[in-house]
């Protein structure tokens, strides 16, 4: 068996395997911190169980959000809706662009025929 084949086989092991656990246990705290900073869960593969757990976490967060909103009198005190757990292949969630005063004025002029 070639070294390349061995590397490929190890990379395809599940994260909770004994091999990956021993590799993580052998790392220094600095190496673990570096790995955590570079972590991209959306690029990793997940099992069905992990997808189901992410769905449960999303729904629990949504129930908590609805409960807080239902018991908050003022709209201004309501929290932002929860963000879903990042899943493999989904990429980063981009925030929605906010309408600024300058953009609102430009749109108002455009709608009323002032910007031509």
Secondary structure in CASP SS format (residue, H / E / C, confidence):
PFRMAT SS
TARGET T0000
AUTHOR 0000-0000-0000
METHOD secondary structure of the structure
MODEL  1
X C 1.00
X C 1.00
X H 1.00
X H 1.00
X H 1.00
X H 1.00
X H 1.00
X H 1.00
X H 1.00
X H 1.00
X H 1.00
X C 1.00
X C 1.00
X C 1.00
X C 1.00
X C 1.00
X C 1.00
X H 1.00
X H 1.00
X H 1.00
X H 1.00
X H 1.00
X H 1.00
X H 1.00
X H 1.00
X H 1.00
X C 1.00
X C 1.00
X H 1.00
X H 1.00
X H 1.00
X H 1.00
X H 1.00
X H 1.00
X H 1.00
X H 1.00
X H 1.00
X C 1.00
X C 1.00
X C 1.00
X H 1.00
X H 1.00
X H 1.00
X C 1.00
X C 1.00
X C 1.00
X C 1.00
X H 1.00
X H 1.00
X H 1.00
X H 1.00
X H 1.00
X H 1.00
X H 1.00
X H 1.00
X H 1.00
X H 1.00
X H 1.00
X H 1.00
X H 1.00
X H 1.00
X H 1.00
X H 1.00
X H 1.00
X H 1.00
X H 1.00
X H 1.00
X H 1.00
X H 1.00
X H 1.00
X C 1.00
X C 1.00
X C 1.00
X C 1.00
X H 1.00
X H 1.00
X H 1.00
X C 1.00
X C 1.00
X C 1.00
X C 1.00
X C 1.00
X C 1.00
X C 1.00
X C 1.00
X C 1.00
X C 1.00
X C 1.00
X C 1.00
X C 1.00
X C 1.00
X C 1.00
X C 1.00
X C 1.00
X C 1.00
X C 1.00
X C 1.00
X C 1.00
X C 1.00
X C 1.00
X H 1.00
X H 1.00
X H 1.00
X H 1.00
X H 1.00
X H 1.00
X H 1.00
X H 1.00
X H 1.00
X H 1.00
X H 1.00
X C 1.00
X C 1.00
X C 1.00
X C 1.00
X C 1.00
END
